Amino acid sequence: MAVYSSQVPLGTSLPEQTLPDITGQAHFLPDLRGEGVLVVVFAANHCPYVRHIEEAVGDLATSYAGHPVAWAAICSNDVVAYPDDDLPGLADQAARAGWPFPYLVDRDQTVAREFGAVCTPDFFAYDINGRLGYRGAFDESSPGNGVPASGDLLRGALDLLLATKPVPEPHRPSMGCSIKWKQ
């Protein structure tokens, strides 16, 4: 059953958290953002909603090379219940999807809770001041609806954030698999 993302208030600060990536290297989220925009996507290897858009996410991230936009994916799923979301599966996904950004691991799920993430995929874009400027869908596509994955909603939001303009509401919520919380 699909779950829709929560509508975390715009202007919320980027969580000051450090997470390891799939190779074990630690990343402090504000350092990833630097002086630009940061896109964080909560993702999972097993989720068909993420798999549906994963290559388009990689393409969109690559299209912003040379612009002050950084990207990170975070997997917060319980890997005991969902072993495809453990390190080997995430590494396979990042390679398969062509993700040129860090894939972070939130083993204790505190970062997902701090973000207010509830599903995969779940997108959060922080502006040049480290404030939430967009939370919502990648585009209008989903598995089986016949709409190609384009990233147009996220692209439109990023272009506005780069121009230091607000992203008009309402933001279309993301839809996907629920984050698999530990018992």
Biotite code that builds the C-alpha atoms (Angstrom):
import biotite.structure as struc

atoms = struc.array([
    struc.Atom([0.000, 0.000, 0.000], chain_id="A", res_id=1, res_name="MET", atom_name="CA", element="C"),
    struc.Atom([1.382, 3.392, -0.986], chain_id="A", res_id=2, res_name="ALA", atom_name="CA", element="C"),
    struc.Atom([2.102, 6.031, 1.635], chain_id="A", res_id=3, res_name="VAL", atom_name="CA", element="C"),
    struc.Atom([2.248, 9.784, 1.040], chain_id="A", res_id=4, res_name="TYR", atom_name="CA", element="C"),
    struc.Atom([4.976, 12.013, 2.437], chain_id="A", res_id=5, res_name="SER", atom_name="CA", element="C"),
    struc.Atom([4.248, 14.315, 5.330], chain_id="A", res_id=6, res_name="SER", atom_name="CA", element="C"),
    struc.Atom([4.180, 18.030, 4.762], chain_id="A", res_id=7, res_name="GLN", atom_name="CA", element="C"),
    struc.Atom([7.094, 19.146, 6.914], chain_id="A", res_id=8, res_name="VAL", atom_name="CA", element="C"),
    struc.Atom([6.883, 22.949, 7.328], chain_id="A", res_id=9, res_name="PRO", atom_name="CA", element="C"),
    struc.Atom([8.844, 24.998, 4.821], chain_id="A", res_id=10, res_name="LEU", atom_name="CA", element="C"),
    struc.Atom([11.676, 26.932, 6.450], chain_id="A", res_id=11, res_name="GLY", atom_name="CA", element="C"),
    struc.Atom([12.614, 24.037, 8.722], chain_id="A", res_id=12, res_name="THR", atom_name="CA", element="C"),
    struc.Atom([16.398, 23.894, 9.240], chain_id="A", res_id=13, res_name="SER", atom_name="CA", element="C"),
    struc.Atom([18.515, 21.187, 7.657], chain_id="A", res_id=14, res_name="LEU", atom_name="CA", element="C"),
    struc.Atom([19.237, 18.649, 10.400], chain_id="A", res_id=15, res_name="PRO", atom_name="CA", element="C"),
    struc.Atom([22.819, 18.872, 11.624], chain_id="A", res_id=16, res_name="GLU", atom_name="CA", element="C"),
    struc.Atom([23.508, 15.171, 11.404], chain_id="A", res_id=17, res_name="GLN", atom_name="CA", element="C"),
    struc.Atom([26.444, 13.033, 10.362], chain_id="A", res_id=18, res_name="THR", atom_name="CA", element="C"),
    struc.Atom([25.838, 9.718, 8.628], chain_id="A", res_id=19, res_name="LEU", atom_name="CA", element="C"),
    struc.Atom([28.128, 7.122, 7.067], chain_id="A", res_id=20, res_name="PRO", atom_name="CA", element="C"),
    struc.Atom([27.811, 6.359, 3.395], chain_id="A", res_id=21, res_name="ASP", atom_name="CA", element="C"),
    struc.Atom([27.796, 2.834, 1.994], chain_id="A", res_id=22, res_name="ILE", atom_name="CA", element="C"),
    struc.Atom([31.622, 2.793, 2.019], chain_id="A", res_id=23, res_name="THR", atom_name="CA", element="C"),
    struc.Atom([31.807, 3.897, 5.672], chain_id="A", res_id=24, res_name="GLY", atom_name="CA", element="C"),
    struc.Atom([32.858, 7.509, 5.016], chain_id="A", res_id=25, res_name="GLN", atom_name="CA", element="C"),
    struc.Atom([31.102, 9.996, 7.331], chain_id="A", res_id=26, res_name="ALA", atom_name="CA", element="C"),
    struc.Atom([29.206, 12.977, 5.865], chain_id="A", res_id=27, res_name="HIS", atom_name="CA", element="C"),
    struc.Atom([27.960, 16.001, 7.826], chain_id="A", res_id=28, res_name="PHE", atom_name="CA", element="C"),
    struc.Atom([24.797, 17.159, 6.042], chain_id="A", res_id=29, res_name="LEU", atom_name="CA", element="C"),
    struc.Atom([25.491, 20.922, 6.284], chain_id="A", res_id=30, res_name="PRO", atom_name="CA", element="C"),
    struc.Atom([28.957, 20.311, 4.794], chain_id="A", res_id=31, res_name="ASP", atom_name="CA", element="C"),
    struc.Atom([27.381, 18.448, 1.872], chain_id="A", res_id=32, res_name="LEU", atom_name="CA", element="C"),
    struc.Atom([25.165, 21.474, 1.213], chain_id="A", res_id=33, res_name="ARG", atom_name="CA", element="C"),
    struc.Atom([28.095, 23.860, 1.331], chain_id="A", res_id=34, res_name="GLY", atom_name="CA", element="C"),
    struc.Atom([26.954, 27.272, 0.079], chain_id="A", res_id=35, res_name="GLU", atom_name="CA", element="C"),
    struc.Atom([24.322, 25.893, -2.274], chain_id="A", res_id=36, res_name="GLY", atom_name="CA", element="C"),
    struc.Atom([21.164, 23.823, -2.385], chain_id="A", res_id=37, res_name="VAL", atom_name="CA", element="C"),
    struc.Atom([20.992, 20.291, -0.965], chain_id="A", res_id=38, res_name="LEU", atom_name="CA", element="C"),
    struc.Atom([18.582, 17.624, -2.189], chain_id="A", res_id=39, res_name="VAL", atom_name="CA", element="C"),
    struc.Atom([18.036, 14.720, 0.192], chain_id="A", res_id=40, res_name="VAL", atom_name="CA", element="C"),
    struc.Atom([16.069, 11.708, -0.997], chain_id="A", res_id=41, res_name="VAL", atom_name="CA", element="C"),
    struc.Atom([15.060, 8.930, 1.347], chain_id="A", res_id=42, res_name="PHE", atom_name="CA", element="C"),
    struc.Atom([15.429, 5.805, -0.747], chain_id="A", res_id=43, res_name="ALA", atom_name="CA", element="C"),
    struc.Atom([15.421, 2.025, -0.593], chain_id="A", res_id=44, res_name="ALA", atom_name="CA", element="C"),
    struc.Atom([16.724, -0.640, -2.929], chain_id="A", res_id=45, res_name="ASN", atom_name="CA", element="C"),
    struc.Atom([13.700, -2.923, -2.540], chain_id="A", res_id=46, res_name="HIS", atom_name="CA", element="C"),
    struc.Atom([11.045, -0.233, -3.139], chain_id="A", res_id=47, res_name="CYS", atom_name="CA", element="C"),
    struc.Atom([9.370, -0.333, -6.582], chain_id="A", res_id=48, res_name="PRO", atom_name="CA", element="C"),
    struc.Atom([8.548, 3.393, -6.346], chain_id="A", res_id=49, res_name="TYR", atom_name="CA", element="C"),
    struc.Atom([12.236, 4.243, -5.946], chain_id="A", res_id=50, res_name="VAL", atom_name="CA", element="C"),
    struc.Atom([13.279, 1.759, -8.635], chain_id="A", res_id=51, res_name="ARG", atom_name="CA", element="C"),
    struc.Atom([10.795, 3.393, -11.008], chain_id="A", res_id=52, res_name="HIS", atom_name="CA", element="C"),
    struc.Atom([12.609, 6.756, -10.812], chain_id="A", res_id=53, res_name="ILE", atom_name="CA", element="C"),
    struc.Atom([16.151, 5.852, -9.722], chain_id="A", res_id=54, res_name="GLU", atom_name="CA", element="C"),
    struc.Atom([17.804, 6.329, -13.117], chain_id="A", res_id=55, res_name="GLU", atom_name="CA", element="C"),
    struc.Atom([15.934, 9.606, -13.673], chain_id="A", res_id=56, res_name="ALA", atom_name="CA", element="C"),
    struc.Atom([17.141, 10.782, -10.245], chain_id="A", res_id=57, res_name="VAL", atom_name="CA", element="C"),
    struc.Atom([20.723, 10.042, -11.305], chain_id="A", res_id=58, res_name="GLY", atom_name="CA", element="C"),
    struc.Atom([20.164, 11.854, -14.613], chain_id="A", res_id=59, res_name="ASP", atom_name="CA", element="C"),
    struc.Atom([18.688, 14.897, -12.866], chain_id="A", res_id=60, res_name="LEU", atom_name="CA", element="C"),
    struc.Atom([21.546, 15.048, -10.376], chain_id="A", res_id=61, res_name="ALA", atom_name="CA", element="C"),
    struc.Atom([24.060, 14.832, -13.231], chain_id="A", res_id=62, res_name="THR", atom_name="CA", element="C"),
    struc.Atom([22.249, 17.597, -15.114], chain_id="A", res_id=63, res_name="SER", atom_name="CA", element="C"),
    struc.Atom([22.976, 19.970, -12.202], chain_id="A", res_id=64, res_name="TYR", atom_name="CA", element="C"),
    struc.Atom([26.721, 19.337, -12.292], chain_id="A", res_id=65, res_name="ALA", atom_name="CA", element="C"),
    struc.Atom([28.410, 22.722, -12.366], chain_id="A", res_id=66, res_name="GLY", atom_name="CA", element="C"),
    struc.Atom([25.571, 24.288, -10.361], chain_id="A", res_id=67, res_name="HIS", atom_name="CA", element="C"),
    struc.Atom([25.638, 24.727, -6.578], chain_id="A", res_id=68, res_name="PRO", atom_name="CA", element="C"),
    struc.Atom([23.353, 21.735, -5.985], chain_id="A", res_id=69, res_name="VAL", atom_name="CA", element="C"),
    struc.Atom([24.489, 18.802, -3.862], chain_id="A", res_id=70, res_name="ALA", atom_name="CA", element="C"),
    struc.Atom([22.632, 15.527, -3.504], chain_id="A", res_id=71, res_name="TRP", atom_name="CA", element="C"),
    struc.Atom([22.445, 12.713, -0.959], chain_id="A", res_id=72, res_name="ALA", atom_name="CA", element="C"),
    struc.Atom([20.312, 9.610, -0.641], chain_id="A", res_id=73, res_name="ALA", atom_name="CA", element="C"),
    struc.Atom([19.528, 8.139, 2.762], chain_id="A", res_id=74, res_name="ILE", atom_name="CA", element="C"),
    struc.Atom([18.288, 4.638, 3.513], chain_id="A", res_id=75, res_name="CYS", atom_name="CA", element="C"),
    struc.Atom([16.672, 4.346, 6.938], chain_id="A", res_id=76, res_name="SER", atom_name="CA", element="C"),
    struc.Atom([14.974, 0.968, 6.523], chain_id="A", res_id=77, res_name="ASN", atom_name="CA", element="C"),
    struc.Atom([15.225, -1.929, 8.957], chain_id="A", res_id=78, res_name="ASP", atom_name="CA", element="C"),
    struc.Atom([17.732, -4.178, 7.169], chain_id="A", res_id=79, res_name="VAL", atom_name="CA", element="C"),
    struc.Atom([16.861, -7.199, 9.306], chain_id="A", res_id=80, res_name="VAL", atom_name="CA", element="C"),
    struc.Atom([13.338, -7.194, 7.884], chain_id="A", res_id=81, res_name="ALA", atom_name="CA", element="C"),
    struc.Atom([14.457, -5.895, 4.452], chain_id="A", res_id=82, res_name="TYR", atom_name="CA", element="C"),
    struc.Atom([17.928, -7.315, 3.691], chain_id="A", res_id=83, res_name="PRO", atom_name="CA", element="C"),
    struc.Atom([17.884, -5.927, 0.126], chain_id="A", res_id=84, res_name="ASP", atom_name="CA", element="C"),
    struc.Atom([18.322, -2.528, 1.787], chain_id="A", res_id=85, res_name="ASP", atom_name="CA", element="C"),
    struc.Atom([21.597, -3.500, 3.460], chain_id="A", res_id=86, res_name="ASP", atom_name="CA", element="C"),
    struc.Atom([24.953, -2.255, 2.156], chain_id="A", res_id=87, res_name="LEU", atom_name="CA", element="C"),
    struc.Atom([25.408, -4.679, -0.791], chain_id="A", res_id=88, res_name="PRO", atom_name="CA", element="C"),
    struc.Atom([21.931, -3.907, -2.122], chain_id="A", res_id=89, res_name="GLY", atom_name="CA", element="C"),
    struc.Atom([22.399, -0.162, -1.719], chain_id="A", res_id=90, res_name="LEU", atom_name="CA", element="C"),
    struc.Atom([25.754, -0.329, -3.511], chain_id="A", res_id=91, res_name="ALA", atom_name="CA", element="C"),
    struc.Atom([24.119, -2.243, -6.364], chain_id="A", res_id=92, res_name="ASP", atom_name="CA", element="C"),
    struc.Atom([21.340, 0.338, -6.533], chain_id="A", res_id=93, res_name="GLN", atom_name="CA", element="C"),
    struc.Atom([23.694, 3.328, -6.602], chain_id="A", res_id=94, res_name="ALA", atom_name="CA", element="C"),
    struc.Atom([25.702, 1.719, -9.427], chain_id="A", res_id=95, res_name="ALA", atom_name="CA", element="C"),
    struc.Atom([22.625, 0.596, -11.366], chain_id="A", res_id=96, res_name="ARG", atom_name="CA", element="C"),
    struc.Atom([20.994, 4.032, -11.076], chain_id="A", res_id=97, res_name="ALA", atom_name="CA", element="C"),
    struc.Atom([24.150, 6.005, -11.849], chain_id="A", res_id=98, res_name="GLY", atom_name="CA", element="C"),
    struc.Atom([23.929, 8.025, -8.638], chain_id="A", res_id=99, res_name="TRP", atom_name="CA", element="C"),
    struc.Atom([26.881, 10.434, -8.516], chain_id="A", res_id=100, res_name="PRO", atom_name="CA", element="C"),
    struc.Atom([26.206, 11.342, -4.882], chain_id="A", res_id=101, res_name="PHE", atom_name="CA", element="C"),
    struc.Atom([26.661, 9.745, -1.450], chain_id="A", res_id=102, res_name="PRO", atom_name="CA", element="C"),
    struc.Atom([24.225, 7.045, -0.368], chain_id="A", res_id=103, res_name="TYR", atom_name="CA", element="C"),
    struc.Atom([23.971, 7.426, 3.404], chain_id="A", res_id=104, res_name="LEU", atom_name="CA", element="C"),
    struc.Atom([22.857, 4.875, 5.963], chain_id="A", res_id=105, res_name="VAL", atom_name="CA", element="C"),
    struc.Atom([20.600, 5.779, 8.908], chain_id="A", res_id=106, res_name="ASP", atom_name="CA", element="C"),
    struc.Atom([20.815, 2.562, 10.927], chain_id="A", res_id=107, res_name="ARG", atom_name="CA", element="C"),
    struc.Atom([19.143, 3.893, 14.076], chain_id="A", res_id=108, res_name="ASP", atom_name="CA", element="C"),
    struc.Atom([16.490, 5.776, 12.073], chain_id="A", res_id=109, res_name="GLN", atom_name="CA", element="C"),
    struc.Atom([16.939, 8.994, 14.064], chain_id="A", res_id=110, res_name="THR", atom_name="CA", element="C"),
    struc.Atom([17.702, 11.058, 10.965], chain_id="A", res_id=111, res_name="VAL", atom_name="CA", element="C"),
    struc.Atom([14.539, 9.915, 9.168], chain_id="A", res_id=112, res_name="ALA", atom_name="CA", element="C"),
    struc.Atom([12.529, 10.884, 12.227], chain_id="A", res_id=113, res_name="ARG", atom_name="CA", element="C"),
    struc.Atom([14.257, 14.285, 12.453], chain_id="A", res_id=114, res_name="GLU", atom_name="CA", element="C"),
    struc.Atom([13.532, 14.981, 8.784], chain_id="A", res_id=115, res_name="PHE", atom_name="CA", element="C"),
    struc.Atom([9.932, 13.814, 9.084], chain_id="A", res_id=116, res_name="GLY", atom_name="CA", element="C"),
    struc.Atom([10.496, 11.271, 6.298], chain_id="A", res_id=117, res_name="ALA", atom_name="CA", element="C"),
    struc.Atom([7.791, 8.638, 6.020], chain_id="A", res_id=118, res_name="VAL", atom_name="CA", element="C"),
    struc.Atom([8.165, 7.012, 2.615], chain_id="A", res_id=119, res_name="CYS", atom_name="CA", element="C"),
    struc.Atom([10.568, 6.075, -0.142], chain_id="A", res_id=120, res_name="THR", atom_name="CA", element="C"),
    struc.Atom([11.123, 8.073, -2.197], chain_id="A", res_id=121, res_name="PRO", atom_name="CA", element="C"),
    struc.Atom([10.744, 11.181, -0.049], chain_id="A", res_id=122, res_name="ASP", atom_name="CA", element="C"),
    struc.Atom([12.433, 14.365, -1.335], chain_id="A", res_id=123, res_name="PHE", atom_name="CA", element="C"),
    struc.Atom([13.627, 17.352, 0.696], chain_id="A", res_id=124, res_name="PHE", atom_name="CA", element="C"),
    struc.Atom([15.402, 20.327, -0.918], chain_id="A", res_id=125, res_name="ALA", atom_name="CA", element="C"),
    struc.Atom([17.165, 22.872, 1.288], chain_id="A", res_id=126, res_name="TYR", atom_name="CA", element="C"),
    struc.Atom([17.944, 26.376, 0.035], chain_id="A", res_id=127, res_name="ASP", atom_name="CA", element="C"),
    struc.Atom([21.228, 28.281, 0.193], chain_id="A", res_id=128, res_name="ILE", atom_name="CA", element="C"),
    struc.Atom([20.445, 29.230, 3.805], chain_id="A", res_id=129, res_name="ASN", atom_name="CA", element="C"),
    struc.Atom([19.926, 25.606, 4.858], chain_id="A", res_id=130, res_name="GLY", atom_name="CA", element="C"),
    struc.Atom([16.150, 25.998, 5.128], chain_id="A", res_id=131, res_name="ARG", atom_name="CA", element="C"),
    struc.Atom([13.618, 23.592, 3.681], chain_id="A", res_id=132, res_name="LEU", atom_name="CA", element="C"),
    struc.Atom([12.367, 25.070, 0.429], chain_id="A", res_id=133, res_name="GLY", atom_name="CA", element="C"),
    struc.Atom([10.679, 22.020, -1.111], chain_id="A", res_id=134, res_name="TYR", atom_name="CA", element="C"),
    struc.Atom([9.348, 18.727, 0.148], chain_id="A", res_id=135, res_name="ARG", atom_name="CA", element="C"),
    struc.Atom([7.461, 16.502, -2.154], chain_id="A", res_id=136, res_name="GLY", atom_name="CA", element="C"),
    struc.Atom([7.382, 14.438, -5.285], chain_id="A", res_id=137, res_name="ALA", atom_name="CA", element="C"),
    struc.Atom([10.009, 13.958, -7.955], chain_id="A", res_id=138, res_name="PHE", atom_name="CA", element="C"),
    struc.Atom([7.312, 14.182, -10.637], chain_id="A", res_id=139, res_name="ASP", atom_name="CA", element="C"),
    struc.Atom([3.847, 12.804, -11.337], chain_id="A", res_id=140, res_name="GLU", atom_name="CA", element="C"),
    struc.Atom([5.025, 9.332, -12.373], chain_id="A", res_id=141, res_name="SER", atom_name="CA", element="C"),
    struc.Atom([4.587, 6.154, -10.380], chain_id="A", res_id=142, res_name="SER", atom_name="CA", element="C"),
    struc.Atom([4.900, 2.477, -11.247], chain_id="A", res_id=143, res_name="PRO", atom_name="CA", element="C"),
    struc.Atom([2.128, 1.512, -13.617], chain_id="A", res_id=144, res_name="GLY", atom_name="CA", element="C"),
    struc.Atom([0.567, 4.933, -14.239], chain_id="A", res_id=145, res_name="ASN", atom_name="CA", element="C"),
    struc.Atom([2.199, 5.332, -17.671], chain_id="A", res_id=146, res_name="GLY", atom_name="CA", element="C"),
    struc.Atom([3.734, 8.719, -16.883], chain_id="A", res_id=147, res_name="VAL", atom_name="CA", element="C"),
    struc.Atom([7.471, 8.738, -17.652], chain_id="A", res_id=148, res_name="PRO", atom_name="CA", element="C"),
    struc.Atom([9.878, 9.687, -14.874], chain_id="A", res_id=149, res_name="ALA", atom_name="CA", element="C"),
    struc.Atom([11.018, 13.215, -15.714], chain_id="A", res_id=150, res_name="SER", atom_name="CA", element="C"),
    struc.Atom([11.805, 14.884, -12.401], chain_id="A", res_id=151, res_name="GLY", atom_name="CA", element="C"),
    struc.Atom([9.957, 17.985, -13.562], chain_id="A", res_id=152, res_name="ASP", atom_name="CA", element="C"),
    struc.Atom([8.511, 18.889, -10.148], chain_id="A", res_id=153, res_name="LEU", atom_name="CA", element="C"),
    struc.Atom([11.864, 18.643, -8.387], chain_id="A", res_id=154, res_name="LEU", atom_name="CA", element="C"),
    struc.Atom([13.649, 20.389, -11.276], chain_id="A", res_id=155, res_name="ARG", atom_name="CA", element="C"),
    struc.Atom([11.207, 23.294, -11.100], chain_id="A", res_id=156, res_name="GLY", atom_name="CA", element="C"),
    struc.Atom([11.750, 23.567, -7.348], chain_id="A", res_id=157, res_name="ALA", atom_name="CA", element="C"),
    struc.Atom([15.544, 23.485, -7.720], chain_id="A", res_id=158, res_name="LEU", atom_name="CA", element="C"),
    struc.Atom([15.527, 26.181, -10.374], chain_id="A", res_id=159, res_name="ASP", atom_name="CA", element="C"),
    struc.Atom([13.499, 28.447, -8.076], chain_id="A", res_id=160, res_name="LEU", atom_name="CA", element="C"),
    struc.Atom([15.714, 27.711, -5.064], chain_id="A", res_id=161, res_name="LEU", atom_name="CA", element="C"),
    struc.Atom([18.845, 28.454, -7.107], chain_id="A", res_id=162, res_name="LEU", atom_name="CA", element="C"),
    struc.Atom([17.277, 31.795, -8.069], chain_id="A", res_id=163, res_name="ALA", atom_name="CA", element="C"),
    struc.Atom([16.627, 32.363, -4.320], chain_id="A", res_id=164, res_name="THR", atom_name="CA", element="C"),
    struc.Atom([12.879, 32.351, -4.940], chain_id="A", res_id=165, res_name="LYS", atom_name="CA", element="C"),
    struc.Atom([10.263, 30.446, -2.931], chain_id="A", res_id=166, res_name="PRO", atom_name="CA", element="C"),
    struc.Atom([8.640, 27.333, -4.359], chain_id="A", res_id=167, res_name="VAL", atom_name="CA", element="C"),
    struc.Atom([4.889, 28.062, -4.461], chain_id="A", res_id=168, res_name="PRO", atom_name="CA", element="C"),
    struc.Atom([2.679, 25.742, -2.492], chain_id="A", res_id=169, res_name="GLU", atom_name="CA", element="C"),
    struc.Atom([1.033, 23.332, -2.544], chain_id="A", res_id=170, res_name="PRO", atom_name="CA", element="C"),
    struc.Atom([3.847, 20.842, -3.151], chain_id="A", res_id=171, res_name="HIS", atom_name="CA", element="C"),
    struc.Atom([2.697, 17.492, -4.499], chain_id="A", res_id=172, res_name="ARG", atom_name="CA", element="C"),
    struc.Atom([3.496, 14.882, -1.816], chain_id="A", res_id=173, res_name="PRO", atom_name="CA", element="C"),
    struc.Atom([5.818, 12.017, -2.613], chain_id="A", res_id=174, res_name="SER", atom_name="CA", element="C"),
    struc.Atom([4.209, 8.608, -2.811], chain_id="A", res_id=175, res_name="MET", atom_name="CA", element="C"),
    struc.Atom([5.927, 5.318, -2.145], chain_id="A", res_id=176, res_name="GLY", atom_name="CA", element="C"),
    struc.Atom([6.692, 2.517, 0.244], chain_id="A", res_id=177, res_name="CYS", atom_name="CA", element="C"),
    struc.Atom([6.593, 3.320, 3.929], chain_id="A", res_id=178, res_name="SER", atom_name="CA", element="C"),
    struc.Atom([9.920, 3.549, 5.721], chain_id="A", res_id=179, res_name="ILE", atom_name="CA", element="C"),
    struc.Atom([10.411, 0.178, 7.359], chain_id="A", res_id=180, res_name="LYS", atom_name="CA", element="C"),
    struc.Atom([10.671, 1.111, 11.019], chain_id="A", res_id=181, res_name="TRP", atom_name="CA", element="C"),
    struc.Atom([12.374, -1.182, 13.489], chain_id="A", res_id=182, res_name="LYS", atom_name="CA", element="C"),
    struc.Atom([10.143, -2.916, 16.012], chain_id="A", res_id=183, res_name="GLN", atom_name="CA", element="C"),
])
